[in-house]
Amino acid sequence: MKIIRYIDLTGTTGFGKIGDNGDVNKIEGDIFNNYKITEEIVEVKKVLAPLMPSSILCIGLNYRRHAAESNMKVPEFPVLFLKAVSSVQNPGDPIYIPCKLVSEEVDYECELAVIIGKECKNVSRDDALNYVFGYTCANDVSARDWQIRYNSGQWCRGKTFDSFCPLGPHIVTSDEIKNPNDLQIKTILNGEILQNWNTRDMIFDVAALIEFLSGSTTLLPGTVILTGTPHGVGKASKPPRWLQQGDSVIIDIEKIGQLINPVELEVI
């Protein structure tokens, strides 16, 4: 099942199920608890990010070839950092290049986003996927100058500017993706494919990440896990390739779809 979050013609925000013919049936209730798919067809004015996460947990250096292009060793444990919930951006809305805290090195990162559907803690690897509600596309937009040079080694400042976490275009429920570690994943910038790989190259697969992140830690429904990016990021290009005003970025993941965002300068 594909689920979108939307604004309808009355200005009301809701969730809906996308039918095979493109119609959207209104969903009543809590998608992580008790919900009902109604017969009511919604007239969608705008598609929103498919959820507002309870938290955004991000994994760095989780693809072998990306670690190699970054000249960093394969980590012993998953590398965890956070994005602010305020960094979430809708499909079709701009990624803003920061102009108050100026960045000249804004990068793209295609990522598979995992959405936790049930509260969990100390989950075993074998049981981990049972707590997944679904999957969506994410772009872990990163200001490399603030991530690496200007912020004493902590990544969060360069990762959590407004609009730096586009999500969407919809959630594909976990019953439709039996193996999240066998999906083609791409970044397409202005029509050019810059990242093109498969989630099987993850160092820590989705189940292992949930096991690790839930260790001595409660994961709430609506937790979004960004699972890392493959090789081909702009920073590793020669010369580096940074996002520019007027660009169009597509994150394309097999069995999910395409997340598309333009790039604009922040207005201050």
PyRosetta script that sets phi, psi and omega in degrees:
from pyrosetta import init, pose_from_sequence

init()
pose = pose_from_sequence("MKIIRYIDLTGTTGFGKIGDNGDVNKIEGDIFNNYKITEEIVEVKKVLAPLMPSSILCIGLNYRRHAAESNMKVPEFPVLFLKAVSSVQNPGDPIYIPCKLVSEEVDYECELAVIIGKECKNVSRDDALNYVFGYTCANDVSARDWQIRYNSGQWCRGKTFDSFCPLGPHIVTSDEIKNPNDLQIKTILNGEILQNWNTRDMIFDVAALIEFLSGSTTLLPGTVILTGTPHGVGKASKPPRWLQQGDSVIIDIEKIGQLINPVELEVI")
pose.set_psi(1, 141.0)
pose.set_omega(1, 176.2)
pose.set_phi(2, -108.1)
pose.set_psi(2, 128.0)
pose.set_omega(2, -177.1)
pose.set_phi(3, -119.9)
pose.set_psi(3, 130.3)
pose.set_omega(3, 173.8)
pose.set_phi(4, -114.2)
pose.set_psi(4, 158.7)
pose.set_omega(4, 167.4)
pose.set_phi(5, -111.7)
pose.set_psi(5, 138.2)
pose.set_omega(5, -167.9)
pose.set_phi(6, -145.2)
pose.set_psi(6, 166.8)
pose.set_omega(6, 162.4)
pose.set_phi(7, -112.5)
pose.set_psi(7, 128.9)
pose.set_omega(7, -179.7)
pose.set_phi(8, -92.7)
pose.set_psi(8, -175.0)
pose.set_omega(8, -174.4)
pose.set_phi(9, -67.2)
pose.set_psi(9, -17.2)
pose.set_omega(9, 177.2)
pose.set_phi(10, -91.4)
pose.set_psi(10, -2.8)
pose.set_omega(10, -177.8)
pose.set_phi(11, 89.4)
pose.set_psi(11, 6.5)
pose.set_omega(11, -179.2)
pose.set_phi(12, -85.5)
pose.set_psi(12, 137.4)
pose.set_omega(12, 176.8)
pose.set_phi(13, -94.0)
pose.set_psi(13, 137.7)
pose.set_omega(13, 179.1)
pose.set_phi(14, -160.2)
pose.set_psi(14, -179.3)
pose.set_omega(14, 175.8)
pose.set_phi(15, -111.5)
pose.set_psi(15, 149.5)
pose.set_omega(15, 178.8)
pose.set_phi(16, -146.9)
pose.set_psi(16, 154.9)
pose.set_omega(16, 175.0)
pose.set_phi(17, -95.5)
pose.set_psi(17, 128.0)
pose.set_omega(17, 178.4)
pose.set_phi(18, -84.5)
pose.set_psi(18, 121.6)
pose.set_omega(18, 178.3)
pose.set_phi(19, -82.9)
pose.set_psi(19, 170.1)
pose.set_omega(19, -179.5)
pose.set_phi(20, -61.9)
pose.set_psi(20, -26.8)
pose.set_omega(20, -179.6)
pose.set_phi(21, -91.6)
pose.set_psi(21, 4.0)
pose.set_omega(21, 178.8)
pose.set_phi(22, 92.4)
pose.set_psi(22, -10.9)
pose.set_omega(22, 176.1)
pose.set_phi(23, -65.9)
pose.set_psi(23, 150.5)
pose.set_omega(23, 179.8)
pose.set_phi(24, -114.2)
pose.set_psi(24, 116.5)
pose.set_omega(24, 176.3)
pose.set_phi(25, -91.0)
pose.set_psi(25, 129.4)
pose.set_omega(25, -179.0)
pose.set_phi(26, -62.0)
pose.set_psi(26, 138.6)
pose.set_omega(26, 174.1)
pose.set_phi(27, -106.7)
pose.set_psi(27, 129.2)
pose.set_omega(27, 175.4)
pose.set_phi(28, -104.5)
pose.set_psi(28, 142.5)
pose.set_omega(28, 177.2)
pose.set_phi(29, 98.2)
pose.set_psi(29, -167.7)
pose.set_omega(29, -175.9)
pose.set_phi(30, -95.9)
pose.set_psi(30, 118.5)
pose.set_omega(30, -176.3)
pose.set_phi(31, -63.5)
pose.set_psi(31, -20.1)
pose.set_omega(31, 179.1)
pose.set_phi(32, -95.6)
pose.set_psi(32, 2.9)
pose.set_omega(32, -177.5)
pose.set_phi(33, -136.9)
pose.set_psi(33, -105.0)
pose.set_omega(33, 177.8)
pose.set_phi(34, -106.2)
pose.set_psi(34, 121.2)
pose.set_omega(34, 177.6)
pose.set_phi(35, -141.2)
pose.set_psi(35, 161.5)
pose.set_omega(35, -179.2)
pose.set_phi(36, -134.1)
pose.set_psi(36, 132.6)
pose.set_omega(36, 173.3)
pose.set_phi(37, -88.3)
pose.set_psi(37, 116.4)
pose.set_omega(37, -174.8)
pose.set_phi(38, -91.3)
pose.set_psi(38, 173.8)
pose.set_omega(38, 176.5)
pose.set_phi(39, -85.4)
pose.set_psi(39, -7.8)
pose.set_omega(39, -176.8)
pose.set_phi(40, -71.0)
pose.set_psi(40, 125.7)
pose.set_omega(40, 177.0)
pose.set_phi(41, -90.3)
pose.set_psi(41, 127.2)
pose.set_omega(41, -176.6)
pose.set_phi(42, -93.3)
pose.set_psi(42, 138.5)
pose.set_omega(42, 169.8)
pose.set_phi(43, -92.8)
pose.set_psi(43, 106.4)
pose.set_omega(43, -173.1)
pose.set_phi(44, -84.8)
pose.set_psi(44, 124.4)
pose.set_omega(44, 175.5)
pose.set_phi(45, -88.1)
pose.set_psi(45, -40.7)
pose.set_omega(45, -176.4)
pose.set_phi(46, -149.6)
pose.set_psi(46, 136.4)
pose.set_omega(46, 174.6)
pose.set_phi(47, -89.5)
pose.set_psi(47, 129.8)
pose.set_omega(47, -179.7)
pose.set_phi(48, -102.9)
pose.set_psi(48, 169.9)
pose.set_omega(48, 167.2)
pose.set_phi(49, -51.8)
pose.set_psi(49, 139.0)
pose.set_omega(49, -168.4)
pose.set_phi(50, -67.4)
pose.set_psi(50, -9.7)
pose.set_omega(50, 171.1)
pose.set_phi(51, -163.7)
pose.set_psi(51, 160.8)
pose.set_omega(51, 165.9)
pose.set_phi(52, -100.8)
pose.set_psi(52, 109.6)
pose.set_omega(52, -171.4)
pose.set_phi(53, -63.8)
pose.set_psi(53, 152.8)
pose.set_omega(53, 169.7)
pose.set_phi(54, -74.4)
pose.set_psi(54, -30.7)
pose.set_omega(54, 171.8)
pose.set_phi(55, -161.5)
pose.set_psi(55, 161.3)
pose.set_omega(55, 178.9)
pose.set_phi(56, -125.0)
pose.set_psi(56, 108.4)
pose.set_omega(56, 179.3)
pose.set_phi(57, -103.2)
pose.set_psi(57, 128.5)
pose.set_omega(57, -171.2)
pose.set_phi(58, -122.3)
pose.set_psi(58, 143.7)
pose.set_omega(58, -179.2)
pose.set_phi(59, -115.3)
pose.set_psi(59, 126.7)
pose.set_omega(59, 177.3)
pose.set_phi(60, -99.7)
pose.set_psi(60, 154.6)
pose.set_omega(60, 174.7)
pose.set_phi(61, 52.8)
pose.set_psi(61, 51.6)
pose.set_omega(61, -176.5)
pose.set_phi(62, -109.6)
pose.set_psi(62, 7.4)
pose.set_omega(62, 171.5)
pose.set_phi(63, -118.8)
pose.set_psi(63, 136.9)
pose.set_omega(63, -174.5)
pose.set_phi(64, -60.2)
pose.set_psi(64, -44.6)
pose.set_omega(64, -176.6)
pose.set_phi(65, -73.6)
pose.set_psi(65, -27.7)
pose.set_omega(65, 175.0)
pose.set_phi(66, -69.5)
pose.set_psi(66, -40.2)
pose.set_omega(66, 175.6)
pose.set_phi(67, -60.2)
pose.set_psi(67, -39.9)
pose.set_omega(67, -179.5)
pose.set_phi(68, -66.2)
pose.set_psi(68, -43.7)
pose.set_omega(68, -179.1)
pose.set_phi(69, -68.9)
pose.set_psi(69, -21.7)
pose.set_omega(69, 178.0)
pose.set_phi(70, -88.5)
pose.set_psi(70, 0.3)
pose.set_omega(70, -178.9)
pose.set_phi(71, 56.3)
pose.set_psi(71, 42.1)
pose.set_omega(71, 179.1)
pose.set_phi(72, -126.7)
pose.set_psi(72, 146.3)
pose.set_omega(72, -178.4)
pose.set_phi(73, -73.0)
pose.set_psi(73, 156.0)
pose.set_omega(73, 177.0)
pose.set_phi(74, -63.9)
pose.set_psi(74, 126.1)
pose.set_omega(74, -175.2)
pose.set_phi(75, -71.2)
pose.set_psi(75, 151.1)
pose.set_omega(75, 177.1)
pose.set_phi(76, -75.5)
pose.set_psi(76, -35.8)
pose.set_omega(76, 177.2)
pose.set_phi(77, -126.6)
pose.set_psi(77, 157.9)
pose.set_omega(77, 176.5)
pose.set_phi(78, -57.0)
pose.set_psi(78, 139.7)
pose.set_omega(78, 179.6)
pose.set_phi(79, -90.8)
pose.set_psi(79, 113.1)
pose.set_omega(79, -173.0)
pose.set_phi(80, -103.8)
pose.set_psi(80, 134.8)
pose.set_omega(80, 166.3)
pose.set_phi(81, -142.8)
pose.set_psi(81, 172.9)
pose.set_omega(81, -174.6)
pose.set_phi(82, -122.0)
pose.set_psi(82, 151.7)
pose.set_omega(82, 166.1)
pose.set_phi(83, -115.4)
pose.set_psi(83, 145.0)
pose.set_omega(83, 174.5)
pose.set_phi(84, -69.8)
pose.set_psi(84, 145.5)
pose.set_omega(84, 176.4)
pose.set_phi(85, -59.5)
pose.set_psi(85, -29.1)
pose.set_omega(85, 179.6)
pose.set_phi(86, -68.5)
pose.set_psi(86, -8.6)
pose.set_omega(86, 177.8)
pose.set_phi(87, -83.3)
pose.set_psi(87, -7.9)
pose.set_omega(87, -178.7)
pose.set_phi(88, -63.9)
pose.set_psi(88, 136.9)
pose.set_omega(88, 176.5)
pose.set_phi(89, -127.7)
pose.set_psi(89, 149.9)
pose.set_omega(89, -178.9)
pose.set_phi(90, -79.4)
pose.set_psi(90, 155.5)
pose.set_omega(90, 168.2)
pose.set_phi(91, -57.8)
pose.set_psi(91, 136.5)
pose.set_omega(91, 176.9)
pose.set_phi(92, 86.1)
pose.set_psi(92, -15.8)
pose.set_omega(92, 178.0)
pose.set_phi(93, -90.9)
pose.set_psi(93, 158.4)
pose.set_omega(93, -169.4)
pose.set_phi(94, -73.8)
pose.set_psi(94, 146.2)
pose.set_omega(94, 158.7)
pose.set_phi(95, -82.6)
pose.set_psi(95, 123.2)
pose.set_omega(95, -176.4)
pose.set_phi(96, -98.4)
pose.set_psi(96, 124.5)
pose.set_omega(96, 173.1)
pose.set_phi(97, -75.0)
pose.set_psi(97, 122.0)
pose.set_omega(97, -175.3)
pose.set_phi(98, -61.4)
pose.set_psi(98, 134.4)
pose.set_omega(98, 179.8)
pose.set_phi(99, -119.8)
pose.set_psi(99, -18.6)
pose.set_omega(99, 174.2)
pose.set_phi(100, -78.7)
pose.set_psi(100, -58.2)
pose.set_omega(100, 165.2)
pose.set_phi(101, -93.4)
pose.set_psi(101, 92.3)
pose.set_omega(101, -166.6)
pose.set_phi(102, -63.8)
pose.set_psi(102, 131.9)
pose.set_omega(102, 171.1)
pose.set_phi(103, -124.1)
pose.set_psi(103, 134.5)
pose.set_omega(103, 175.1)
pose.set_phi(104, -112.0)
pose.set_psi(104, 10.4)
pose.set_omega(104, -175.0)
pose.set_phi(105, -136.9)
pose.set_psi(105, 59.5)
pose.set_omega(105, 179.9)
pose.set_phi(106, -88.9)
pose.set_psi(106, 127.3)
pose.set_omega(106, -170.5)
pose.set_phi(107, -119.4)
pose.set_psi(107, 159.2)
pose.set_omega(107, 176.3)
pose.set_phi(108, -101.7)
pose.set_psi(108, 153.4)
pose.set_omega(108, 171.8)
pose.set_phi(109, -151.4)
pose.set_psi(109, 109.0)
pose.set_omega(109, 174.7)
pose.set_phi(110, -72.5)
pose.set_psi(110, 134.9)
pose.set_omega(110, -178.4)
pose.set_phi(111, -145.7)
pose.set_psi(111, 143.9)
pose.set_omega(111, 168.7)
pose.set_phi(112, -79.0)
pose.set_psi(112, 125.1)
pose.set_omega(112, 177.5)
pose.set_phi(113, -102.0)
pose.set_psi(113, 129.4)
pose.set_omega(113, 178.9)
pose.set_phi(114, -104.3)
pose.set_psi(114, 133.2)
pose.set_omega(114, -178.0)
pose.set_phi(115, -113.0)
pose.set_psi(115, 118.1)
pose.set_omega(115, 178.7)
pose.set_phi(116, -76.0)
pose.set_psi(116, 133.7)
pose.set_omega(116, -176.2)
pose.set_phi(117, -106.7)
pose.set_psi(117, -18.6)
pose.set_omega(117, -177.8)
pose.set_phi(118, -134.7)
pose.set_psi(118, 142.0)
pose.set_omega(118, 176.8)
pose.set_phi(119, -57.8)
pose.set_psi(119, 136.7)
pose.set_omega(119, -178.4)
pose.set_phi(120, -152.0)
pose.set_psi(120, 156.0)
pose.set_omega(120, 178.2)
pose.set_phi(121, -155.1)
pose.set_psi(121, 140.1)
pose.set_omega(121, 177.8)
pose.set_phi(122, 53.8)
pose.set_psi(122, 47.6)
pose.set_omega(122, -177.7)
pose.set_phi(123, -79.4)
pose.set_psi(123, 140.4)
pose.set_omega(123, 174.7)
pose.set_phi(124, -78.4)
pose.set_psi(124, 155.7)
pose.set_omega(124, 178.7)
pose.set_phi(125, -60.3)
pose.set_psi(125, -39.4)
pose.set_omega(125, -177.5)
pose.set_phi(126, -65.6)
pose.set_psi(126, -27.1)
pose.set_omega(126, -176.1)
pose.set_phi(127, -100.7)
pose.set_psi(127, -5.8)
pose.set_omega(127, -166.9)
pose.set_phi(128, -60.0)
pose.set_psi(128, -43.2)
pose.set_omega(128, -174.3)
pose.set_phi(129, -68.6)
pose.set_psi(129, -16.3)
pose.set_omega(129, 176.9)
pose.set_phi(130, -68.5)
pose.set_psi(130, -14.4)
pose.set_omega(130, -179.6)
pose.set_phi(131, -97.9)
pose.set_psi(131, 1.4)
pose.set_omega(131, -179.2)
pose.set_phi(132, -87.4)
pose.set_psi(132, 125.6)
pose.set_omega(132, 174.4)
pose.set_phi(133, -80.2)
pose.set_psi(133, -42.6)
pose.set_omega(133, -178.3)
pose.set_phi(134, -179.2)
pose.set_psi(134, -169.1)
pose.set_omega(134, -173.9)
pose.set_phi(135, -136.5)
pose.set_psi(135, 152.6)
pose.set_omega(135, 173.3)
pose.set_phi(136, -149.2)
pose.set_psi(136, 174.7)
pose.set_omega(136, 176.6)
pose.set_phi(137, -87.1)
pose.set_psi(137, 147.3)
pose.set_omega(137, 175.0)
pose.set_phi(138, -139.2)
pose.set_psi(138, 152.0)
pose.set_omega(138, 171.9)
pose.set_phi(139, -121.0)
pose.set_psi(139, 108.9)
pose.set_omega(139, 179.1)
pose.set_phi(140, -83.2)
pose.set_psi(140, 74.5)
pose.set_omega(140, -178.0)
pose.set_phi(141, -62.8)
pose.set_psi(141, 137.3)
pose.set_omega(141, -170.4)
pose.set_phi(142, -139.8)
pose.set_psi(142, 125.8)
pose.set_omega(142, 172.5)
pose.set_phi(143, -88.6)
pose.set_psi(143, 99.6)
pose.set_omega(143, -170.3)
pose.set_phi(144, -63.6)
pose.set_psi(144, -33.5)
pose.set_omega(144, 179.7)
pose.set_phi(145, -63.8)
pose.set_psi(145, -44.0)
pose.set_omega(145, 178.3)
pose.set_phi(146, -75.0)
pose.set_psi(146, -28.6)
pose.set_omega(146, 179.0)
pose.set_phi(147, -70.0)
pose.set_psi(147, -39.7)
pose.set_omega(147, -167.5)
pose.set_phi(148, -109.8)
pose.set_psi(148, -47.9)
pose.set_omega(148, -169.6)
pose.set_phi(149, -94.2)
pose.set_psi(149, -36.6)
pose.set_omega(149, -167.9)
pose.set_phi(150, -97.7)
pose.set_psi(150, 0.1)
pose.set_omega(150, -168.0)
pose.set_phi(151, -133.6)
pose.set_psi(151, 30.9)
pose.set_omega(151, 169.9)
pose.set_phi(152, 56.9)
pose.set_psi(152, 31.5)
pose.set_omega(152, 173.8)
pose.set_phi(153, 90.4)
pose.set_psi(153, -12.9)
pose.set_omega(153, 175.9)
pose.set_phi(154, -83.7)
pose.set_psi(154, 135.8)
pose.set_omega(154, -172.9)
pose.set_phi(155, -84.0)
pose.set_psi(155, -21.7)
pose.set_omega(155, -164.4)
pose.set_phi(156, -60.9)
pose.set_psi(156, -39.5)
pose.set_omega(156, -178.3)
pose.set_phi(157, -58.0)
pose.set_psi(157, -42.5)
pose.set_omega(157, -178.9)
pose.set_phi(158, -78.4)
pose.set_psi(158, -7.6)
pose.set_omega(158, -175.5)
pose.set_phi(159, -108.3)
pose.set_psi(159, -10.4)
pose.set_omega(159, -164.4)
pose.set_phi(160, -126.5)
pose.set_psi(160, 22.2)
pose.set_omega(160, 171.1)
pose.set_phi(161, -63.2)
pose.set_psi(161, 157.1)
pose.set_omega(161, 175.3)
pose.set_phi(162, -52.5)
pose.set_psi(162, 137.2)
pose.set_omega(162, 176.8)
pose.set_phi(163, 79.0)
pose.set_psi(163, 4.6)
pose.set_omega(163, -174.1)
pose.set_phi(164, -86.3)
pose.set_psi(164, 10.8)
pose.set_omega(164, 174.7)
pose.set_phi(165, -138.2)
pose.set_psi(165, 66.6)
pose.set_omega(165, 172.2)
pose.set_phi(166, -60.5)
pose.set_psi(166, 137.3)
pose.set_omega(166, 177.6)
pose.set_phi(167, -132.1)
pose.set_psi(167, 146.1)
pose.set_omega(167, 174.2)
pose.set_phi(168, 139.5)
pose.set_psi(168, -166.9)
pose.set_omega(168, 6.6)
pose.set_phi(169, -82.6)
pose.set_psi(169, -12.9)
pose.set_omega(169, -177.6)
pose.set_phi(170, -154.9)
pose.set_psi(170, 171.0)
pose.set_omega(170, 170.9)
pose.set_phi(171, -94.3)
pose.set_psi(171, 131.5)
pose.set_omega(171, 168.2)
pose.set_phi(172, -101.9)
pose.set_psi(172, 119.9)
pose.set_omega(172, -174.9)
pose.set_phi(173, -66.6)
pose.set_psi(173, 154.3)
pose.set_omega(173, -169.0)
pose.set_phi(174, -64.3)
pose.set_psi(174, -22.4)
pose.set_omega(174, 179.3)
pose.set_phi(175, -66.7)
pose.set_psi(175, -19.0)
pose.set_omega(175, -179.5)
pose.set_phi(176, -93.3)
pose.set_psi(176, -10.4)
pose.set_omega(176, 178.7)
pose.set_phi(177, -128.5)
pose.set_psi(177, 92.2)
pose.set_omega(177, -176.1)
pose.set_phi(178, -71.7)
pose.set_psi(178, -33.9)
pose.set_omega(178, -178.4)
pose.set_phi(179, -127.5)
pose.set_psi(179, 97.2)
pose.set_omega(179, -180.0)
pose.set_phi(180, -70.0)
pose.set_psi(180, -8.6)
pose.set_omega(180, 179.3)
pose.set_phi(181, -103.6)
pose.set_psi(181, 38.9)
pose.set_omega(181, 171.2)
pose.set_phi(182, -152.3)
pose.set_psi(182, 56.2)
pose.set_omega(182, -177.5)
pose.set_phi(183, -126.7)
pose.set_psi(183, 133.6)
pose.set_omega(183, 172.1)
pose.set_phi(184, -70.5)
pose.set_psi(184, 140.5)
pose.set_omega(184, -176.8)
pose.set_phi(185, -139.3)
pose.set_psi(185, 134.1)
pose.set_omega(185, -172.8)
pose.set_phi(186, -139.4)
pose.set_psi(186, 152.8)
pose.set_omega(186, 159.8)
pose.set_phi(187, -115.6)
pose.set_psi(187, 130.7)
pose.set_omega(187, 177.8)
pose.set_phi(188, -121.3)
pose.set_psi(188, 116.8)
pose.set_omega(188, -177.9)
pose.set_phi(189, -112.0)
pose.set_psi(189, 116.5)
pose.set_omega(189, -179.8)
pose.set_phi(190, 52.0)
pose.set_psi(190, 39.1)
pose.set_omega(190, 177.2)
pose.set_phi(191, 87.4)
pose.set_psi(191, -5.4)
pose.set_omega(191, -178.4)
pose.set_phi(192, -104.0)
pose.set_psi(192, 129.0)
pose.set_omega(192, 178.7)
pose.set_phi(193, -77.9)
pose.set_psi(193, 118.1)
pose.set_omega(193, -177.7)
pose.set_phi(194, -109.4)
pose.set_psi(194, -28.3)
pose.set_omega(194, 172.1)
pose.set_phi(195, -125.7)
pose.set_psi(195, 134.6)
pose.set_omega(195, -177.9)
pose.set_phi(196, -157.0)
pose.set_psi(196, 98.1)
pose.set_omega(196, -173.4)
pose.set_phi(197, -150.3)
pose.set_psi(197, -163.7)
pose.set_omega(197, -176.9)
pose.set_phi(198, -135.4)
pose.set_psi(198, 143.1)
pose.set_omega(198, -177.6)
pose.set_phi(199, -66.5)
pose.set_psi(199, -9.1)
pose.set_omega(199, 176.5)
pose.set_phi(200, -68.5)
pose.set_psi(200, -13.1)
pose.set_omega(200, 179.1)
pose.set_phi(201, -82.2)
pose.set_psi(201, 0.2)
pose.set_omega(201, 177.4)
pose.set_phi(202, -58.8)
pose.set_psi(202, 138.3)
pose.set_omega(202, 174.6)
pose.set_phi(203, -69.8)
pose.set_psi(203, -46.0)
pose.set_omega(203, 175.4)
pose.set_phi(204, -114.5)
pose.set_psi(204, 115.5)
pose.set_omega(204, -176.9)
pose.set_phi(205, -72.8)
pose.set_psi(205, 176.4)
pose.set_omega(205, -172.9)
pose.set_phi(206, -59.1)
pose.set_psi(206, -44.4)
pose.set_omega(206, 179.9)
pose.set_phi(207, -62.0)
pose.set_psi(207, -41.3)
pose.set_omega(207, 178.7)
pose.set_phi(208, -64.8)
pose.set_psi(208, -36.9)
pose.set_omega(208, 178.4)
pose.set_phi(209, -64.9)
pose.set_psi(209, -43.2)
pose.set_omega(209, 179.9)
pose.set_phi(210, -65.3)
pose.set_psi(210, -41.1)
pose.set_omega(210, 176.3)
pose.set_phi(211, -57.5)
pose.set_psi(211, -46.3)
pose.set_omega(211, -178.3)
pose.set_phi(212, -67.8)
pose.set_psi(212, -48.2)
pose.set_omega(212, -175.0)
pose.set_phi(213, -68.8)
pose.set_psi(213, -27.9)
pose.set_omega(213, 179.1)
pose.set_phi(214, -86.6)
pose.set_psi(214, -3.7)
pose.set_omega(214, -179.9)
pose.set_phi(215, -65.0)
pose.set_psi(215, 117.9)
pose.set_omega(215, -178.3)
pose.set_phi(216, 54.6)
pose.set_psi(216, 20.5)
pose.set_omega(216, -174.1)
pose.set_phi(217, -142.2)
pose.set_psi(217, 131.9)
pose.set_omega(217, 178.2)
pose.set_phi(218, -84.9)
pose.set_psi(218, 126.6)
pose.set_omega(218, 171.9)
pose.set_phi(219, -99.8)
pose.set_psi(219, 123.9)
pose.set_omega(219, -177.1)
pose.set_phi(220, -90.2)
pose.set_psi(220, 155.1)
pose.set_omega(220, 171.7)
pose.set_phi(221, -55.1)
pose.set_psi(221, 136.7)
pose.set_omega(221, -176.8)
pose.set_phi(222, 91.9)
pose.set_psi(222, -2.1)
pose.set_omega(222, 171.7)
pose.set_phi(223, -64.4)
pose.set_psi(223, 130.9)
pose.set_omega(223, 177.0)
pose.set_phi(224, -108.2)
pose.set_psi(224, 130.0)
pose.set_omega(224, 177.3)
pose.set_phi(225, -111.8)
pose.set_psi(225, 117.4)
pose.set_omega(225, 172.0)
pose.set_phi(226, -89.1)
pose.set_psi(226, 124.3)
pose.set_omega(226, -163.3)
pose.set_phi(227, -96.6)
pose.set_psi(227, 9.7)
pose.set_omega(227, 179.2)
pose.set_phi(228, 102.7)
pose.set_psi(228, 166.3)
pose.set_omega(228, -176.3)
pose.set_phi(229, -121.4)
pose.set_psi(229, 148.1)
pose.set_omega(229, 174.7)
pose.set_phi(230, -78.1)
pose.set_psi(230, 179.2)
pose.set_omega(230, 179.3)
pose.set_phi(231, -65.6)
pose.set_psi(231, 162.2)
pose.set_omega(231, 178.1)
pose.set_phi(232, 108.0)
pose.set_psi(232, 11.6)
pose.set_omega(232, 179.5)
pose.set_phi(233, -67.3)
pose.set_psi(233, 159.4)
pose.set_omega(233, -176.8)
pose.set_phi(234, -61.6)
pose.set_psi(234, -35.8)
pose.set_omega(234, -178.9)
pose.set_phi(235, -60.3)
pose.set_psi(235, -33.4)
pose.set_omega(235, -176.3)
pose.set_phi(236, -86.1)
pose.set_psi(236, -8.0)
pose.set_omega(236, 178.7)
pose.set_phi(237, -70.0)
pose.set_psi(237, 158.1)
pose.set_omega(237, 179.9)
pose.set_phi(238, -125.6)
pose.set_psi(238, 104.8)
pose.set_omega(238, -2.6)
pose.set_phi(239, -73.7)
pose.set_psi(239, 166.7)
pose.set_omega(239, 178.4)
pose.set_phi(240, -56.0)
pose.set_psi(240, 148.4)
pose.set_omega(240, -177.0)
pose.set_phi(241, -121.6)
pose.set_psi(241, 106.1)
pose.set_omega(241, -177.1)
pose.set_phi(242, -101.2)
pose.set_psi(242, 153.0)
pose.set_omega(242, 176.2)
pose.set_phi(243, -66.1)
pose.set_psi(243, 142.8)
pose.set_omega(243, -177.5)
pose.set_phi(244, -129.0)
pose.set_psi(244, 153.9)
pose.set_omega(244, 174.2)
pose.set_phi(245, -52.9)
pose.set_psi(245, 133.1)
pose.set_omega(245, -179.7)
pose.set_phi(246, 95.4)
pose.set_psi(246, -9.8)
pose.set_omega(246, 177.8)
pose.set_phi(247, -69.7)
pose.set_psi(247, 160.8)
pose.set_omega(247, 171.5)
pose.set_phi(248, -128.3)
pose.set_psi(248, 126.0)
pose.set_omega(248, -175.7)
pose.set_phi(249, -114.8)
pose.set_psi(249, 129.1)
pose.set_omega(249, 176.5)
pose.set_phi(250, -118.2)
pose.set_psi(250, 128.1)
pose.set_omega(250, 168.6)
pose.set_phi(251, -103.7)
pose.set_psi(251, 123.0)
pose.set_omega(251, -173.6)
pose.set_phi(252, -122.9)
pose.set_psi(252, 119.8)
pose.set_omega(252, 178.7)
pose.set_phi(253, -126.9)
pose.set_psi(253, 129.8)
pose.set_omega(253, 179.2)
pose.set_phi(254, -52.7)
pose.set_psi(254, 137.4)
pose.set_omega(254, 178.0)
pose.set_phi(255, 72.4)
pose.set_psi(255, -2.9)
pose.set_omega(255, 178.6)
pose.set_phi(256, -113.5)
pose.set_psi(256, -58.8)
pose.set_omega(256, -179.7)
pose.set_phi(257, 136.8)
pose.set_psi(257, -154.6)
pose.set_omega(257, -175.3)
pose.set_phi(258, -122.1)
pose.set_psi(258, 132.8)
pose.set_omega(258, 172.2)
pose.set_phi(259, -104.9)
pose.set_psi(259, 119.6)
pose.set_omega(259, -174.0)
pose.set_phi(260, -120.2)
pose.set_psi(260, 130.3)
pose.set_omega(260, 177.0)
pose.set_phi(261, -140.6)
pose.set_psi(261, 135.2)
pose.set_omega(261, 169.2)
pose.set_phi(262, -77.6)
pose.set_psi(262, 170.7)
pose.set_omega(262, 178.4)
pose.set_phi(263, -121.7)
pose.set_psi(263, 130.1)
pose.set_omega(263, 178.9)
pose.set_phi(264, -136.4)
pose.set_psi(264, 163.6)
pose.set_omega(264, 173.3)
pose.set_phi(265, -80.5)
pose.set_psi(265, 141.7)
pose.set_omega(265, 172.8)
pose.set_phi(266, -61.1)
pose.set_psi(266, 137.0)
pose.set_omega(266, 175.0)
pose.set_phi(267, -95.9)
pose.set_psi(267, 123.6)
pose.set_omega(267, -178.6)
pose.set_phi(268, -122.5)
pose.dump_pdb("model.pdb")
